[in-house]
């Protein structure tokens, strides 16, 4: 193979790895969003004490923070 073709193959391999990484990040975000939906559904369907609401709010905030953290990798 000539150098130009080798360089193109290398570039395509790098792009493939980047897409795979983005796919893993999006999967993590999707999993977190599903967990947040489950929390919201649970909170809607049950009468919660103030302590339970605070605990669920804390969980939601943790999921939001994790999502924001991994989102940063998508823009790199």
C-alpha positions in Angstrom: 0.0 0.0 0.0 1.1 3.5 -0.6 1.6 6.1 2.1 -1.6 8.0 1.2 -3.8 4.9 1.5 -2.1 3.9 4.8 -2.7 7.4 6.2 -6.4 7.3 5.1 -6.8 3.9 6.8 -5.3 5.2 10.0 -7.6 8.2 9.9 -10.6 6.0 9.4 -9.5 3.8 12.4 -9.2 6.9 14.6 -12.7 8.1 13.5 -14.1 4.6 14.2 -12.6 4.7 17.7 -14.0 8.2 18.3 -17.5 7.0 17.2 -17.3 4.0 19.5 -16.4 6.2 22.4 -19.3 8.6 21.6 -21.6 5.6 21.4 -20.5 4.4 24.9 -21.0 7.9 26.3 -24.5 8.2 24.7 -25.3 4.8 26.2 -24.2 6.0 29.6 -26.4 9.1 29.3 -29.3 7.0 28.1 -29.0 4.7 31.2 -28.9 7.7 33.5 -31.9 9.2 31.9 -33.8 6.0 32.3 -32.9 5.9 36.0 -34.1 9.5 36.4 -37.4 8.6 34.7 -37.8 5.7 37.1 -37.2 8.0 40.0 -39.7 10.6 38.7 -42.3 7.9 38.1 -41.8 6.5 41.6 -42.1 9.9 43.1 -45.3 10.6 41.1 -46.9 7.3 42.1 -46.2 7.4 45.8 -46.8 9.7 48.7 -43.4 10.6 49.9 -42.1 12.0 53.2 -39.9 15.1 53.0 -36.9 12.9 53.8 -37.8 10.6 50.9 -38.2 13.5 48.5 -34.9 14.9 49.6 -33.2 11.6 49.0 -34.7 11.2 45.5 -33.8 14.8 44.7 -30.2 14.0 45.7 -30.2 11.0 43.4 -31.6 13.0 40.5 -28.9 15.7 41.1 -26.2 13.0 41.1 -27.5 11.6 37.8 -27.6 15.1 36.3 -24.0 15.8 37.4 -22.8 12.5 35.9 -24.6 13.3 32.6 -23.0 16.7 32.5 -19.6 15.2 33.2 -19.8 12.7 30.4 -21.3 15.2 28.0 -18.0 17.1 28.1 -16.4 14.1 26.3 -18.8 14.4 23.4 -17.6 17.9 22.5 -13.9 17.0 22.5 
